[in-house]
Amino acid sequence: MDWRQGPAHLPAQPVYVLRGHTAQVHAVHFLRQNLRLLSGDADGWVVLWNVPIKRAVAVWRAHKGAVLGLESWDDDRIITHGRDNRLYVWQLRGEDEGNLSTTLPIEDSESERKDPWLLHSLPVNALNFCSFATCRVPVPEENTDPKNPSTEKLLVAVPGVQDGHINITSLPSEERVATILDPKDIKTGMVMAIGLHYPDNNRLHVIAGYESGYVCIFAESTTATKKWQAIYTHKSHTQPVLSLDVSLSANYFYSSSADDILARHLLTPDRTVEPKVVRTKHAGQQSLTVRPDGRIFATAGWDARVRVYSAKTMKELAVLKWHKEGVYAVAFATGQDDDDDAAADSGDGMAVGKREMTISEQKVRKTKKTHWLAAGSKDGKVSLWDVY
């Protein structure tokens, strides 16, 4: 059911709960127009869920340590980052799903499973719990090849071996393209969260949140030395930064911490504009994520709550309480383009061409349209919510 429906005195309820992990869930990620959901746990297991039917379609142990982060390069390539000091890029196409195990860790956590095809394996630092960040390299329109998207370059940022350092690698070449050092005039400690984005001038910006509570933006200098400079530094938090996320549509990025503070920062620094800082009275909000439309963001709470905030006002809009133990990961579904569905639907939206939609087609269509929010918890469960 939609959590917004029902008597006001009843607590919000998830649409569905996915039960597959025996260990705490550290990462969740939607892909393929919301039709698939990835979840990764503290034992290294990754599950690819079919969202319309709420069933696993691929299960494998991606890492020998906890999964720190999950992303998709495109519909066929999945990135996983583990505490075993490895970052992997897997090929997992729709036609590959039938060749992989669907036995969940909760059913059997000992037996080996067949892995998807491994495309890249990068040695990375995982001394802390900082996950990787990615950014597609802008390609001039005249150079794009829609028939061969694999030529696209992807930048991957991870913490360096030394405290405060960030390494950036280019895929598919696996070439190290930059090492960013922490500013020497402030005490940063370890890197705790990373973000990447290209502003309009196509000069890569790297965002970092640190153990000391500082948040910085780095940009490569335009001089011949090509050194990276901190163009923005702010100590928004009193405790280590736990998460940050970029909202390109609004030109902001948001940060959360082990303290009770949420902060909103300009992506294009302006010394006359201070970041907006809000004390929420809820410590330990991590895995902050902004919905792709930039209107709302959500946090995973150590107190077992998922909180949804207005991106504009930063006011709390909803508290989703179902899990009994801490929530460690949240993810929004990606935006869905209505054009394809509109072209195929009849006036009532329930027909394709001259025939009625099958039950399966109806489930797929509904899944694409739903404003999903997934939450992964210490209890090993993943709750699915329909929000705003």
C-alpha positions in Angstrom: 0.0 0.0 0.0 1.0 3.6 -0.4 2.3 4.8 3.0 0.4 8.1 2.6 -3.0 6.3 2.6 -5.0 5.0 5.6 -6.1 6.5 8.9 -3.8 9.3 10.2 -3.2 7.5 13.5 -1.7 4.5 11.9 2.1 4.5 11.3 3.5 4.5 7.8 4.0 1.0 6.4 6.4 -0.2 3.6 4.9 -1.4 0.4 7.0 -4.6 0.7 9.9 -6.0 2.7 12.7 -8.0 0.9 14.1 -10.7 3.2 17.2 -12.3 1.8 20.3 -11.2 3.9 21.5 -12.7 7.2 24.0 -9.8 7.7 23.4 -6.1 8.0 22.6 -4.4 4.7 25.2 -1.6 3.9 24.2 -0.5 0.4 21.1 -0.4 -1.9 20.8 0.9 -5.5 18.1 1.0 -8.2 18.8 0.4 -11.8 17.1 -0.5 -15.2 14.3 2.0 -14.8 13.5 0.8 -11.3 12.9 -2.7 -12.4 16.0 -4.0 -10.5 17.4 -3.3 -7.1 20.8 -4.2 -5.8 21.5 -4.8 -2.1 24.8 -5.6 -0.5 25.6 -6.8 3.0 28.3 -7.0 5.7 29.3 -10.5 4.6 30.1 -9.5 1.0 26.9 -10.9 -0.6 25.1 -9.0 -3.3 21.5 -9.6 -4.4 19.9 -8.4 -7.6 16.1 -8.2 -7.0 13.4 -8.1 -9.6 11.3 -5.3 -8.2 7.9 -6.0 -10.0 7.8 -9.6 -8.6 9.9 -9.0 -5.5 12.2 -12.0 -6.2 16.0 -12.4 -6.4 17.3 -13.0 -10.0 21.0 -13.1 -9.2 22.9 -13.8 -6.0 26.7 -13.9 -5.6 29.4 -13.2 -3.0 31.1 -10.2 -4.5 33.6 -9.5 -1.7 35.4 -11.3 1.1 34.5 -8.4 3.4 31.6 -6.1 3.9 30.1 -4.3 0.8 30.7 -0.6 1.2 28.9 0.7 -1.9 27.0 -0.3 -5.0 26.3 1.6 -8.3 25.5 0.9 -11.9 27.6 2.2 -14.8 24.8 1.4 -17.1 22.0 -1.3 -17.3 24.6 -4.0 -17.9 27.5 -3.0 -15.7 27.5 -3.1 -11.9 30.1 -1.6 -9.6 30.8 -3.0 -6.1 33.2 -1.8 -3.4 34.2 -4.0 -0.5 36.2 -3.9 2.7 38.5 -6.5 1.2 40.3 -3.6 -0.6 38.8 -4.4 -4.0 36.5 -2.5 -6.4 34.9 -4.6 -9.1 33.0 -3.9 -12.2 30.7 -6.8 -13.2 28.8 -7.4 -16.4 25.3 -8.6 -15.6 23.0 -8.3 -18.6 19.3 -9.2 -18.5 20.1 -12.4 -20.5 22.7 -13.3 -17.9 20.3 -13.5 -15.0 19.1 -17.0 -15.9 22.7 -18.3 -15.6 23.2 -17.1 -12.0 22.1 -18.5 -8.6 18.9 -17.2 -7.0 19.6 -18.9 -3.6 19.6 -16.2 -1.0 22.2 -15.9 1.8 19.3 -16.4 4.3 18.8 -19.8 2.6 22.4 -20.8 2.3 25.3 -18.5 3.3 28.1 -21.1 2.9 27.9 -22.5 -0.6 29.8 -20.7 -3.4 27.8 -19.1 -6.3 28.7 -18.4 -9.8 29.9 -14.8 -10.3 28.8 -12.5 -13.1 31.5 -11.8 -15.7 34.2 -9.6 -14.1 35.3 -6.7 -16.3 37.5 -4.7 -14.0 39.3 -5.3 -10.6 40.9 -2.3 -8.9 42.9 -2.4 -5.7 41.6 0.3 -3.4 41.9 1.4 0.2 39.2 0.4 2.6 40.6 1.2 6.1 37.5 3.2 6.8 33.9 2.8 5.7 34.0 5.4 3.0 32.4 4.2 -0.3 33.5 5.1 -3.8 32.0 7.9 -6.0 31.6 8.0 -9.8 31.1 10.5 -12.5 30.7 10.1 -16.2 33.2 12.2 -18.3 31.4 14.7 -20.5 31.7 13.8 -24.2 31.1 16.3 -27.0 27.9 15.4 -28.7 29.6 15.0 -32.1 31.9 12.4 -30.6 29.1 10.2 -29.0 28.3 6.8 -30.4 24.8 5.8 -29.2 25.3 2.3 -30.6 28.4 1.8 -28.5 28.0 3.2 -25.0 30.9 1.1 -23.7 33.2 3.8 -25.1 32.0 6.1 -22.3 34.6 7.0 -19.7 33.9 6.8 -16.0 35.8 8.4 -13.2 36.0 6.5 -9.9 37.1 8.2 -6.7 38.2 6.3 -3.5 40.1 7.2 -0.4 43.9 7.0 -0.7 46.1 5.0 1.6 47.2 8.2 3.5 44.7 10.0 5.7 42.9 12.7 3.7 44.0 11.6 0.3 41.7 10.8 -2.6 42.6 8.7 -5.7 40.8 9.1 -9.0 40.9 6.3 -11.6 39.5 6.4 -15.2 37.6 3.4 -16.6 37.8 1.4 -18.8 41.6 2.2 -19.0 42.1 1.7 -15.2 44.6 4.6 -15.4 45.2 6.7 -12.2 44.4 10.3 -13.3 44.7 12.2 -10.0 45.7 12.1 -6.4 44.1 14.8 -4.3 45.8 15.8 -1.0 44.0 17.2 2.0 44.4 21.0 2.7 47.4 21.6 4.9 45.9 24.5 6.7 43.1 22.5 8.4 43.0 19.2 10.2 40.9 16.8 8.2 41.6 13.2 9.5 40.3 10.4 7.3 38.2 10.8 4.2 34.6 9.7 5.2 32.5 10.6 2.1 33.3 11.5 -1.5 31.3 13.1 -4.4 32.2 14.0 -8.0 30.6 16.3 -10.5 31.3 18.4 -13.6 30.1 22.0 -13.4 29.3 23.9 -16.6 32.9 24.8 -17.2 33.7 21.0 -17.6 36.4 21.2 -14.9 36.0 18.3 -12.5 35.1 19.1 -8.9 35.8 16.7 -6.1 33.8 16.9 -2.9 35.1 15.4 0.3 33.7 15.0 3.9 36.2 14.3 6.6 36.6 12.7 10.0 37.0 16.1 11.6 33.7 17.4 10.3 35.1 19.5 7.5 33.6 19.5 4.0 35.8 20.6 1.0 35.4 21.1 -2.7 38.6 20.6 -4.8 39.1 21.8 -8.4 42.1 21.3 -10.7 44.0 24.5 -11.2 44.1 26.0 -14.7 47.8 26.6 -14.5 50.4 24.4 -16.1 51.1 22.7 -12.8 47.6 21.1 -12.8 47.6 21.0 -9.0 44.3 20.4 -7.1 43.2 23.3 -4.9 40.5 23.5 -2.2 38.1 26.1 -3.5 35.7 25.6 -0.5 36.2 24.5 3.0 33.7 24.6 5.9 33.5 22.8 9.2 29.8 22.2 9.2 29.8 19.3 11.6 31.2 18.6 15.0 31.5 14.8 14.4 32.8 12.8 11.4 30.9 13.3 8.1 29.0 10.1 7.3 27.5 10.9 3.9 27.1 13.5 1.2 25.2 13.7 -2.1 25.0 16.1 -5.0 21.8 17.7 -6.4 22.8 19.0 -9.8 19.3 20.3 -10.5 19.5 22.7 -7.6 23.3 23.4 -7.6 23.7 22.1 -4.0 25.2 19.2 -2.2 24.1 18.0 1.2 26.1 16.4 4.1 25.2 14.5 7.2 27.3 13.4 10.2 27.5 11.4 13.3 26.1 14.5 15.0 22.6 15.8 14.5 23.4 18.3 11.9 22.4 18.4 8.2 24.1 20.9 6.0 23.4 22.3 2.5 26.3 23.7 0.5 26.5 25.5 -2.9 28.2 23.5 -5.6 29.6 26.7 -7.0 31.2 28.3 -3.9 30.3 31.9 -3.0 32.1 33.4 0.0 29.2 35.6 0.6 26.8 32.7 1.0 27.0 30.5 4.2 25.9 26.9 4.0 22.4 26.2 5.5 22.9 24.2 8.7 20.0 22.5 10.5 20.1 20.8 13.8 17.7 17.9 13.7 18.1 16.5 17.2 18.6 13.1 15.6 22.3 12.0 15.7 23.8 9.5 13.3 21.9 10.1 10.0 23.9 8.4 7.3 23.6 7.4 3.7 22.1 10.7 2.8 20.7 10.6 -0.8 18.9 13.2 -2.9 16.1 12.1 -5.2 17.1 12.7 -8.9 14.5 15.5 -9.3 16.2 17.4 -6.5 13.0 18.0 -4.5 13.5 15.8 -1.5 16.3 13.9 0.2 16.4 11.0 2.7 18.7 9.8 5.5 19.2 6.4 7.1 19.2 6.6 10.9 21.1 4.7 13.5 17.8 5.0 15.5 16.1 2.7 12.9 14.2 5.6 11.3 14.3 6.8 7.7 13.7 10.5 7.5 12.6 12.4 4.4 13.3 16.1 4.1 12.4 18.9 1.7 15.5 19.8 -0.3 14.4 23.4 -0.5 13.5 24.2 3.2 15.3 21.2 4.8 12.3 20.6 6.9 11.4 17.1 7.9 8.5 15.8 5.8 8.2 12.2 7.0 9.6 9.7 9.4 9.4 6.1 8.2 9.6 3.7 11.1 9.4 -0.1 10.5 12.8 -1.5 11.2 13.7 -2.5 14.7 17.4 -1.9 14.3 19.6 0.8 12.7 19.1 1.7 9.1 22.4 2.0 7.2 21.5 2.6 3.5 18.8 4.4 1.5 18.3 4.8 -2.2 15.7 6.6 -4.4 14.4 5.1 -7.7 15.7 6.9 -10.7 13.4 9.3 -12.7 11.1 7.6 -15.3 10.5 9.1 -18.7 6.8 8.9 -19.5 7.2 9.3 -23.2 7.6 5.6 -24.0 4.7 4.6 -21.9 2.5 7.3 -23.2 3.2 6.2 -26.8 2.2 2.7 -26.0 -0.7 3.3 -23.7 -4.3 3.9 -24.8 -6.4 6.6 -23.2 -6.8 4.7 -19.9 -3.2 3.7 -19.8 -4.0 0.0 -19.5 -3.7 -1.1 -23.1 -0.8 -1.7 -25.5 -1.7 -1.1 -29.1 -5.1 -2.9 -29.5 -4.8 -5.4 -26.7 -5.1 -5.3 -23.0 -1.9 -5.2 -20.9 -1.0 -8.5 -19.3 -0.7 -8.8 -15.5 3.1 -8.9 -15.9 3.1 -5.8 -18.1 0.9 -4.0 -15.6 3.4 -4.8 -12.8 6.3 -3.5 -14.9 4.5 -0.3 -15.7 3.5 0.3 -12.1 7.0 -0.4 -10.9 8.5 2.1 -13.3 6.0 4.8 -12.1 6.3 4.3 -8.4 8.4 6.8 -6.4 10.4 4.1 -4.6 12.6 4.6 -1.6 14.6 1.5 -0.5 16.1 1.2 3.0 18.6 -1.4 4.1 19.0 -2.2 7.8 21.1 -3.9 10.4 18.3 -6.5 10.6 19.2 -7.8 7.1 15.9 -6.6 5.6 15.3 -4.1 2.8 12.1 -2.1 3.0 10.4 -0.6 -0.1 8.4 2.6 0.3 6.3 4.7 -2.0 7.0 8.4 -1.1 5.7 11.6 -2.7 
